Amino acid sequence: MSLSEFLHMGGYAPYVWPSYGIAALVLWWNLWVPARRLRQVRARLRRRLRREEASR
Amino acid sequence: MMNFLHRLASPPHFYRISGRLLPWLGAAFALLLVAGLVGGLYLAPPDYQQGDSFRIMYIHVPSAWMSLFIYMVMAGAGLIVLVWRIKLAELVAVHSAPIGASFTFLALVTGSLWGKPMWGTWWVWDARLTSELILLFLYLGVIGLYNAIEDKRAAARAVAILALVGVVNIPIIHYSVVWWNTLHQGPTVTRFDKPAIATSMLIPLLIMALAFNLYYFIALLMRLRLALLEREAGARWVANLLAEEEA
């Protein structure tokens, strides 16, 4: 099977690939949002911790 | 064992243990995902009736299973919230909702993309599709309700009640294809006799289902860690943890 045959999906490419694409997007987004927020929260807490240490 | 569970429920231990667990879960998920994709998109032969369009099944069916499974976890956690008022159960119930909503959305969208070439329509108001849409609204209702109530512990209890009431929808979704005359095909895997699907098509499906299950666990752990850190921002263990990491 050639690559173009594979991508063609027996004529169902317009239905198969969007299904996989949307799934990839939704699943990725669901991990990216909490990961980014966790980084932000940790950075904020670290800054606060440093400030407190400096003022002590 | 009880001692272990008790320690796990304490925020610092939960944060530490889940942090150590996540890379391994992530690796296992990646492996299963690759195996499932290769098996489903490449190794499995085209369906003799549906051609290659059946490959949408490898996203659609595990997503639909997860939409039901996560709802049951959410309702179970809700029950624990109402009876024992355990904080960790509150977080599990609340933070399962967006993940469950995502899988419900995927089940609906991929079902639509599969329905168009097979049934000739993107959508019909039949029992299976409508009850799954109601499931999406239940998830969105849980998210909205939680965000609308200021006192987060009261919000968690309200969410628990809504989740438990919504449980009636779960058997309706599952049996809708049996009870009503519907365009949606009947169960092929969860039958008491032999599954009505070839092994080379079934194995990638089960692998994808396992991968999606792991994904839920990973996404939930990440959200729980975030929620704990935000809630306990002023606690001593958080300061210690961050100081430890700096050193």
Contacts between the chains, C-beta under 8 A, distances in Angstrom:
chain1	res1	chain2	res2	distance
A	6	B	41	7.9
A	6	B	42	7.2
A	9	B	52	4.2
A	9	B	53	7.7
A	9	B	55	7.0
A	10	B	46	5.8
A	10	B	51	4.4
A	10	B	52	3.7
A	10	B	53	7.7
A	11	B	51	7.1
A	11	B	52	7.6
A	12	B	51	6.1
A	12	B	52	4.8
A	12	B	53	4.1
A	12	B	55	7.8
A	12	B	117	5.9
A	15	B	53	5.9
A	15	B	56	6.5
A	15	B	113	4.7
A	15	B	114	6.6
A	15	B	116	6.3
A	15	B	117	5.3
A	16	B	52	6.3
A	16	B	53	6.6
A	16	B	55	5.4
A	16	B	56	5.8
A	16	B	113	8.0
A	18	B	113	5.8
A	19	B	56	4.6
A	19	B	59	5.2
A	19	B	60	7.2
A	19	B	109	7.5
A	19	B	110	4.4
A	19	B	113	4.9
A	19	B	114	7.2
A	20	B	41	7.9
A	20	B	59	6.2
A	22	B	106	6.8
A	22	B	109	5.7
A	22	B	110	7.2
A	23	B	59	4.6
A	23	B	63	7.2
A	23	B	106	5.4
A	23	B	110	6.9
A	26	B	102	5.2
A	26	B	105	6.7
A	26	B	106	5.7
A	27	B	102	7.4
A	27	B	215	6.3
A	30	B	98	7.1
A	30	B	99	6.2
A	30	B	102	5.4
A	30	B	219	5.3
A	31	B	218	7.1
A	31	B	219	5.9
A	31	B	222	6.5
A	34	B	219	7.4
A	34	B	222	4.4
A	34	B	223	5.0
A	34	B	225	7.9
A	34	B	226	5.0
A	35	B	222	6.4
A	37	B	226	5.6
A	38	B	222	7.0
A	38	B	225	6.4
A	38	B	226	4.8
A	38	B	229	6.8
A	41	B	226	6.8
A	41	B	229	5.4
A	41	B	230	5.8
A	41	B	233	7.4
A	42	B	229	7.0
A	42	B	242	7.0
A	45	B	229	7.5
A	45	B	233	5.9
A	45	B	238	6.3
A	45	B	239	7.9
A	45	B	242	5.9
A	46	B	242	5.4
A	46	B	246	7.3
A	49	B	239	5.8
A	49	B	242	5.6
A	49	B	243	6.8
